[in-house]
Amino acid sequence: MQNQHISNTQSNYVLPANALQNKVIVISGSTGGLGTCLSKACATAGATVVLLGRKLKKLEALYDVVDSLGAATPALITLDQATALPESYVELGQMLTSEFGRLDGLVHCAAELGVLTPLQAMQQADWAKVVAVNLTSARLLSNACLPLLDQSGNASVVFTIDQKASAYWGAYGVSKVGIQTLMQIYTDETDGRKNTQGHCNIAFNAIDPGPMRTPLRRQAFPGELESETPSPDSKLGPFLSLLNRSDPALTGRTFVNHD
């Protein structure tokens, strides 16, 4: 799998006014640093944003902010992606079907860092939790949403990855590489599904946004000054471009944005 560097056009992409009007977009990890910024941007562009997260109080606080930004009323769903059973994802899919009937976008922002330690020293419980949130949940959530995304005819699924194939990154590094592979497999398995314009019915892509000023980043690098890393707001361009399918032919790509 080859990485593709973010172009200036993608990096600086700004959604046209009301570009996501009448579109329904699910964002996992919506109360995290990237998820919060992305939820606000999608709402501002007119989308109905489905906020997915673990803590109800954080979701409710974000709900109020998102609701004030757009004409569409958002929705919130609590889901602990570390412990949720497969049945919970089936129920989530049924809930989304009942409420919306279709989806136009799914962005996987949820992430668990775990413990940065040598593989031999990592406890299995820590390993299992990180893999559950970062990889297993991404598959289960995607599977639950695929039938609804098919109804859109022009949908986009975006996976957030982080290339950390080096010492001490353990389960986090492995799971993030796994997400990239997961994206590619979904791309291949749905390649035959075309919309009326001849493009993929659902585009699957992955983005490595590079260092961002987020709670997860502070957890991994506690001594780093906030001024040393850019805000997640500055990393939204590629996500918004893919969600809007500004280039409808893009699918199965991994974009790297470390500038």
C-alpha positions as CSV (number, residue, x, y, z in Angstrom):
1,M,0.0,0.0,0.0
2,Q,1.4,3.3,-1.1
3,N,1.0,6.6,0.9
4,Q,0.1,9.8,-1.0
5,H,1.1,13.1,0.4
6,I,-1.6,15.7,0.9
7,S,-1.7,18.2,-1.9
8,N,-2.0,22.0,-1.1
9,T,-5.5,21.8,-2.6
10,Q,-6.6,19.1,-0.2
11,S,-4.8,20.7,2.8
12,N,-6.5,24.0,2.3
13,Y,-9.8,22.6,1.2
14,V,-12.8,24.6,2.4
15,L,-16.3,23.3,2.1
16,P,-18.6,25.4,-0.1
17,A,-21.6,26.9,1.8
18,N,-24.2,24.2,2.6
19,A,-22.1,21.6,0.8
20,L,-23.2,18.9,3.2
21,Q,-26.9,20.0,3.4
22,N,-29.3,17.0,3.7
23,K,-26.3,14.6,4.3
24,V,-26.0,12.4,7.4
25,I,-22.5,11.9,8.8
26,V,-21.5,9.6,11.7
27,I,-18.3,10.6,13.5
28,S,-16.9,8.2,16.1
29,G,-14.8,9.6,18.8
30,S,-16.6,12.8,18.2
31,T,-15.7,14.4,21.6
32,G,-12.0,14.0,21.0
33,G,-9.7,16.7,19.6
34,L,-10.1,15.9,15.9
35,G,-13.7,14.6,16.3
36,T,-14.9,17.7,17.9
37,C,-13.4,20.0,15.2
38,L,-14.7,17.8,12.4
39,S,-18.2,17.6,14.0
40,K,-18.4,21.4,14.1
41,A,-17.2,21.8,10.5
42,C,-19.7,19.3,9.2
43,A,-22.6,20.9,11.1
44,T,-21.6,24.4,9.8
45,A,-21.7,23.0,6.2
46,G,-25.3,21.8,6.8
47,A,-24.8,18.1,7.7
48,T,-26.9,16.2,10.2
49,V,-24.0,15.0,12.4
50,V,-24.4,11.8,14.5
51,L,-22.1,12.2,17.4
52,L,-20.8,8.9,18.7
53,G,-18.8,8.7,21.9
54,R,-18.4,7.0,25.3
55,K,-19.3,9.7,27.8
56,L,-22.8,11.1,27.8
57,K,-21.9,14.4,29.5
58,K,-19.3,15.2,26.9
59,L,-21.6,14.2,24.1
60,E,-24.4,16.4,25.5
61,A,-22.0,19.4,25.8
62,L,-20.9,18.9,22.2
63,Y,-24.4,18.4,21.0
64,D,-25.4,21.8,22.2
65,V,-22.5,23.4,20.4
66,V,-23.1,21.5,17.2
67,D,-26.8,22.2,17.3
68,S,-26.1,26.0,17.5
69,L,-23.9,25.9,14.4
70,G,-26.2,24.3,11.8
71,A,-29.8,24.2,10.6
72,A,-29.9,20.4,10.9
73,T,-30.5,18.9,14.3
74,P,-27.7,16.6,15.4
75,A,-28.0,13.2,17.1
76,L,-25.9,11.6,19.8
77,I,-25.3,7.9,20.5
78,T,-23.3,6.6,23.5
79,L,-21.1,3.6,22.8
80,D,-18.1,2.3,24.7
81,Q,-16.0,1.0,21.8
82,A,-13.7,-0.8,24.3
83,T,-16.4,-3.1,25.6
84,A,-19.3,-3.0,23.2
85,L,-20.5,-6.4,21.9
86,P,-21.2,-7.1,18.2
87,E,-24.9,-7.0,19.1
88,S,-24.5,-3.4,20.1
89,Y,-23.3,-2.4,16.7
90,V,-26.3,-4.3,15.1
91,E,-28.6,-2.3,17.3
92,L,-26.8,0.9,16.4
93,G,-27.3,0.1,12.7
94,Q,-31.0,-0.5,13.3
95,M,-31.3,2.7,15.2
96,L,-29.7,4.7,12.3
97,T,-31.9,2.9,9.8
98,S,-35.1,3.8,11.7
99,E,-34.0,7.4,12.3
100,F,-32.4,8.4,9.0
101,G,-32.9,5.6,6.4
102,R,-29.4,6.3,4.9
103,L,-26.0,7.6,5.6
104,D,-23.6,9.7,3.5
105,G,-20.5,9.6,5.6
106,L,-18.6,7.8,8.3
107,V,-15.4,9.1,9.9
108,H,-13.5,6.9,12.3
109,C,-11.9,9.3,14.8
110,A,-12.0,7.2,18.0
111,A,-8.6,6.2,19.2
112,E,-7.1,4.6,22.3
113,L,-3.4,5.1,23.1
114,G,-3.0,2.4,25.7
115,V,0.4,2.0,27.4
116,L,3.6,2.8,25.6
117,T,5.9,0.0,26.6
118,P,7.9,-2.9,25.1
119,L,5.7,-5.7,23.7
120,Q,7.0,-8.2,26.2
121,A,6.0,-6.0,29.1
122,M,2.5,-5.1,27.8
123,Q,-0.4,-6.6,29.7
124,Q,-2.9,-8.5,27.5
125,A,-5.8,-6.5,28.9
126,D,-4.1,-3.3,27.7
127,W,-3.4,-4.8,24.3
128,A,-7.0,-6.0,24.0
129,K,-8.5,-2.6,24.9
130,V,-6.5,-0.7,22.3
131,V,-7.2,-3.2,19.5
132,A,-10.9,-3.2,20.4
133,V,-11.2,0.6,20.1
134,N,-8.9,1.2,17.2
135,L,-9.4,-1.8,15.0
136,T,-12.2,-4.2,16.0
137,S,-14.7,-1.4,16.6
138,A,-13.8,0.2,13.2
139,R,-14.8,-3.0,11.5
140,L,-18.0,-3.5,13.5
141,L,-19.1,0.1,13.0
142,S,-18.3,0.0,9.3
143,N,-20.3,-3.2,8.9
144,A,-23.2,-1.8,10.8
145,C,-23.3,1.3,8.5
146,L,-22.5,-0.2,5.1
147,P,-26.1,-1.0,4.1
148,L,-27.1,2.6,4.9
149,L,-24.1,4.1,3.1
150,D,-25.1,2.1,0.1
151,Q,-28.4,3.9,0.1
152,S,-26.6,7.2,-0.4
153,G,-25.0,6.3,-3.8
154,N,-22.2,8.8,-3.1
155,A,-20.9,8.0,0.4
156,S,-17.5,8.3,2.0
157,V,-15.8,6.4,4.8
158,V,-12.7,7.9,6.2
159,F,-10.3,6.0,8.6
160,T,-7.9,8.0,10.7
161,I,-4.5,6.3,11.0
162,D,-1.1,7.0,12.6
163,Q,2.0,5.3,11.3
164,K,3.9,4.3,14.4
165,A,5.8,1.1,13.5
166,S,8.5,1.7,16.0
167,A,9.6,0.7,19.5
168,Y,7.1,1.0,22.4
169,W,4.1,1.9,20.3
170,G,2.8,-1.7,20.8
171,A,-0.9,-2.3,20.3
172,Y,-1.5,1.3,19.1
173,G,1.1,1.0,16.3
174,V,-0.2,-2.4,15.3
175,S,-3.9,-1.4,15.3
176,K,-3.3,1.7,13.3
177,V,-1.5,-0.3,10.6
178,G,-4.4,-2.7,10.7
179,I,-6.9,0.1,10.0
180,Q,-5.0,1.0,6.9
181,T,-5.3,-2.7,5.7
182,L,-8.9,-2.8,6.7
183,M,-9.6,0.3,4.5
184,Q,-7.9,-1.4,1.5
185,I,-9.9,-4.6,2.0
186,Y,-13.2,-2.7,2.1
187,T,-12.2,-0.9,-1.0
188,D,-11.5,-4.1,-2.9
189,E,-14.6,-5.9,-1.6
190,T,-17.0,-3.1,-2.7
191,D,-15.2,-2.2,-6.0
192,G,-18.1,-3.5,-8.1
193,R,-20.7,-1.2,-6.6
194,K,-21.0,1.8,-8.9
195,N,-23.3,4.8,-8.8
196,T,-25.0,6.3,-11.9
197,Q,-21.9,8.4,-12.7
198,G,-19.7,5.2,-12.7
199,H,-17.8,6.0,-9.5
200,C,-17.7,3.8,-6.4
201,N,-20.9,3.9,-4.5
202,I,-18.9,4.1,-1.3
203,A,-15.4,5.6,-1.3
204,F,-13.0,4.3,1.4
205,N,-9.9,6.2,2.3
206,A,-7.5,6.7,5.2
207,I,-5.7,9.8,6.5
208,D,-2.6,10.1,8.6
209,P,-3.1,13.7,9.8
210,G,0.3,13.9,11.6
211,P,0.8,15.5,15.0
212,M,-2.1,17.4,16.4
213,R,-2.8,19.3,19.6
214,T,-5.2,16.7,21.1
215,P,-5.7,15.0,24.5
216,L,-4.2,11.8,23.0
217,R,-1.1,13.6,21.9
218,R,-0.6,15.1,25.3
219,Q,-1.0,11.6,26.8
220,A,1.7,10.3,24.5
221,F,4.0,13.3,24.8
222,P,3.3,14.9,28.2
223,G,6.4,17.2,28.1
224,E,5.5,18.7,24.7
225,L,4.4,22.3,24.6
226,E,1.0,22.9,23.0
227,S,2.6,25.5,20.7
228,E,4.8,22.7,19.2
229,T,1.9,21.0,17.4
230,P,-0.9,22.4,15.2
231,S,-4.6,22.5,16.1
232,P,-6.8,19.8,14.7
233,D,-8.7,22.6,13.0
234,S,-5.7,23.0,10.6
235,K,-6.0,19.3,9.6
236,L,-9.6,19.2,8.5
237,G,-9.2,20.0,4.8
238,P,-8.5,16.5,3.6
239,F,-11.3,15.0,5.7
240,L,-13.8,17.5,4.4
241,S,-12.7,17.1,0.8
242,L,-13.2,13.3,1.1
243,L,-16.5,13.6,2.8
244,N,-17.8,15.9,0.1
245,R,-16.2,13.6,-2.6
246,S,-14.7,16.6,-4.3
247,D,-12.8,14.1,-6.4
248,P,-15.3,11.2,-6.8
249,A,-12.7,8.9,-8.2
250,L,-10.6,8.8,-5.0
251,T,-10.9,5.6,-3.2
252,G,-8.5,3.1,-1.6
253,R,-5.9,5.8,-0.9
254,T,-3.9,6.6,2.2
255,F,-3.1,10.3,2.6
256,V,-0.3,11.6,4.8
257,N,-0.4,15.1,6.2
258,H,2.8,15.7,8.3
259,D,3.5,19.2,7.1
